[in-house]
């Protein structure tokens, strides 16, 4: 089980509408439970976002770093990390 830090939970709660039509969590505890259930991952940089998507078999050929950052599943975290949530 992955432990999500405060930044992950806060950013997810603030920006979950970029991926979901309705809130899936209201409290940090609900956010953590949801992220655990969907096996969200935290990566250290946009190159690791690209690697993750490639390993998942997604067609991202030709996508720029900016386009990857704008994907609805990708949440930018402080310090250059990213939370990837597969909805």
C-alpha positions in Angstrom: 0.0 0.0 0.0 1.4 3.4 -1.0 1.4 6.2 1.5 0.2 9.5 -0.1 1.7 12.7 1.5 -0.2 15.9 2.3 0.7 17.5 -1.0 -0.8 14.5 -3.0 -4.0 14.6 -1.0 -4.4 18.4 -1.1 -3.8 18.7 -4.8 -6.1 15.8 -5.6 -8.9 17.2 -3.5 -8.5 20.7 -5.2 -8.2 19.4 -8.7 -10.2 16.2 -8.9 -12.8 17.9 -11.2 -10.2 17.8 -14.0 -10.8 14.0 -14.1 -14.2 13.4 -12.5 -17.6 15.1 -13.1 -18.5 14.8 -9.4 -16.3 14.8 -6.4 -15.0 11.4 -5.4 -13.6 12.6 -2.1 -14.2 15.5 0.3 -11.8 14.8 3.2 -8.1 13.9 3.0 -9.0 10.5 4.5 -11.5 9.9 1.7 -8.9 11.1 -0.9 -6.3 8.7 0.5 -8.7 5.7 0.4 -9.8 6.6 -3.2 -6.2 6.9 -4.4 -5.3 3.6 -2.8 -8.3 1.9 -4.3 -7.4 3.0 -7.8 -3.7 2.4 -7.3 -2.7 6.0 -8.1 1.1 6.5 -8.4 3.5 9.3 -7.7 6.4 9.8 -10.1 9.4 12.1 -10.0 9.1 14.1 -13.1 7.5 14.3 -16.5 9.9 11.6 -18.0 8.5 9.1 -15.5 4.9 10.1 -16.5 5.9 9.3 -20.0 7.4 5.9 -18.9 4.3 5.1 -16.9 2.0 5.7 -19.8 4.2 3.7 -22.2 4.2 0.8 -19.7 0.4 1.0 -19.5 0.3 0.7 -23.3 -1.1 4.1 -24.0 -0.4 5.7 -27.4 1.5 8.9 -26.5 3.8 9.0 -29.5 4.4 12.6 -30.4 3.0 14.0 -27.2 5.0 16.9 -25.8 5.8 17.2 -22.1 3.2 20.0 -21.9 0.6 17.8 -23.4 1.4 15.0 -20.9 1.1 17.5 -18.1 -2.3 18.5 -19.4 -3.7 15.0 -19.4 -6.7 14.7 -17.1 -5.1 11.8 -15.2 -1.9 13.8 -14.4 -1.8 16.1 -11.3 1.2 18.3 -10.9 2.6 18.3 -7.4 5.0 20.7 -5.7 8.7 19.9 -6.2 8.3 18.5 -9.8 6.5 15.3 -8.9 3.3 14.1 -10.5 0.3 12.1 -9.2 -1.2 9.8 -11.9 -4.8 8.7 -11.2 -6.4 6.3 -13.6 -10.1 7.1 -13.6 
